[in-house]
Structure formats: structure tokens, C-alpha cells
């Protein structure tokens, strides 16, 4: 995406609060919502996490089950 094509998204406290879910008794933000906040496509966001996994705690990410979704 070209620099001039990027959309500026204003993130405030309510925007973040609306994206926090409780799953397995943990506060969770879903990948597609984090990707949106950071201006990435979900695929690219997940790839960045995988490429830099050593920078994240072990409990940073997990796969939802079908029922959890």
C-alpha cells in the first residue's frame, strides 16, 4: 500500500475497550482487530508476529476453538 493510500485511524480508549473480549478467563484481542489498529491486513499482522515470536510472551497468542469463535 502506498503511503498516500494509508488511512489514518484514531484510536481512543472506547475503541480499545470495545475490542477486548474475555476468553478462557483472559482479556483477549482478536488478530483482525489488532491488525486493523496497527494498519495491517490480518495475514500480514500474523506473519509479523510469527517472524518476531521471540519478542512475545508464551501466552501472547493462542488459537480459538470453533465453540469459542
TORKOL-4160 file (C-alpha; in steps of 0.2 Angstrom, whole numbers, padded with zeros to 4 digits, m for minus):
69
<pt num="1" X="0000" Y="0000" Z="0000"/>
<pt num="2" X="0007" Y="0017" Z="m0005"/>
<pt num="3" X="0010" Y="0030" Z="0009"/>
<pt num="4" X="m0003" Y="0041" Z="0002"/>
<pt num="5" X="m0016" Y="0027" Z="0001"/>
<pt num="6" X="m0015" Y="0024" Z="0020"/>
<pt num="7" X="m0030" Y="0028" Z="0031"/>
<pt num="8" X="m0027" Y="0037" Z="0047"/>
<pt num="9" X="m0037" Y="0028" Z="0061"/>
<pt num="10" X="m0040" Y="0037" Z="0078"/>
<pt num="11" X="m0039" Y="0025" Z="0092"/>
<pt num="12" X="m0046" Y="0030" Z="0109"/>
<pt num="13" X="m0050" Y="0021" Z="0125"/>
<pt num="14" X="m0068" Y="0016" Z="0120"/>
<pt num="15" X="m0061" Y="0009" Z="0103"/>
<pt num="16" X="m0049" Y="m0002" Z="0113"/>
<pt num="17" X="m0062" Y="m0007" Z="0126"/>
<pt num="18" X="m0074" Y="m0012" Z="0113"/>
<pt num="19" X="m0061" Y="m0024" Z="0106"/>
<pt num="20" X="m0057" Y="m0033" Z="0122"/>
<pt num="21" X="m0065" Y="m0050" Z="0124"/>
<pt num="22" X="m0065" Y="m0062" Z="0139"/>
<pt num="23" X="m0060" Y="m0079" Z="0133"/>
<pt num="24" X="m0053" Y="m0093" Z="0145"/>
<pt num="25" X="m0054" Y="m0080" Z="0159"/>
<pt num="26" X="m0041" Y="m0069" Z="0150"/>
<pt num="27" X="m0043" Y="m0052" Z="0141"/>
<pt num="28" X="m0040" Y="m0055" Z="0123"/>
<pt num="29" X="m0040" Y="m0045" Z="0107"/>
<pt num="30" X="m0043" Y="m0054" Z="0091"/>
<pt num="31" X="m0030" Y="m0054" Z="0077"/>
<pt num="32" X="m0041" Y="m0045" Z="0064"/>
<pt num="33" X="m0045" Y="m0031" Z="0077"/>
<pt num="34" X="m0026" Y="m0029" Z="0081"/>
<pt num="35" X="m0022" Y="m0029" Z="0063"/>
<pt num="36" X="m0034" Y="m0015" Z="0060"/>
<pt num="37" X="m0027" Y="m0004" Z="0074"/>
<pt num="38" X="m0010" Y="m0006" Z="0068"/>
<pt num="39" X="m0014" Y="m0004" Z="0049"/>
<pt num="40" X="m0010" Y="m0021" Z="0043"/>
<pt num="41" X="m0020" Y="m0035" Z="0034"/>
<pt num="42" X="m0023" Y="m0049" Z="0046"/>
<pt num="43" X="m0012" Y="m0061" Z="0036"/>
<pt num="44" X="0002" Y="m0048" Z="0037"/>
<pt num="45" X="0000" Y="m0045" Z="0055"/>
<pt num="46" X="0000" Y="m0063" Z="0059"/>
<pt num="47" X="0016" Y="m0065" Z="0049"/>
<pt num="48" X="0025" Y="m0051" Z="0058"/>
<pt num="49" X="0020" Y="m0060" Z="0075"/>
<pt num="50" X="0027" Y="m0076" Z="0068"/>
<pt num="51" X="0043" Y="m0068" Z="0062"/>
<pt num="52" X="0046" Y="m0060" Z="0078"/>
<pt num="53" X="0039" Y="m0073" Z="0090"/>
<pt num="54" X="0054" Y="m0071" Z="0102"/>
<pt num="55" X="0048" Y="m0054" Z="0107"/>
<pt num="56" X="0032" Y="m0060" Z="0114"/>
<pt num="57" X="0027" Y="m0070" Z="0130"/>
<pt num="58" X="0022" Y="m0088" Z="0128"/>
<pt num="59" X="0004" Y="m0084" Z="0132"/>
<pt num="60" X="0003" Y="m0069" Z="0119"/>
<pt num="61" X="m0007" Y="m0079" Z="0107"/>
<pt num="62" X="m0017" Y="m0095" Z="0105"/>
<pt num="63" X="m0030" Y="m0102" Z="0093"/>
<pt num="64" X="m0048" Y="m0101" Z="0097"/>
<pt num="65" X="m0059" Y="m0117" Z="0096"/>
<pt num="66" X="m0074" Y="m0117" Z="0085"/>
<pt num="67" X="m0085" Y="m0115" Z="0100"/>
<pt num="68" X="m0075" Y="m0100" Z="0107"/>
<pt num="69" X="m0077" Y="m0091" Z="0090"/>
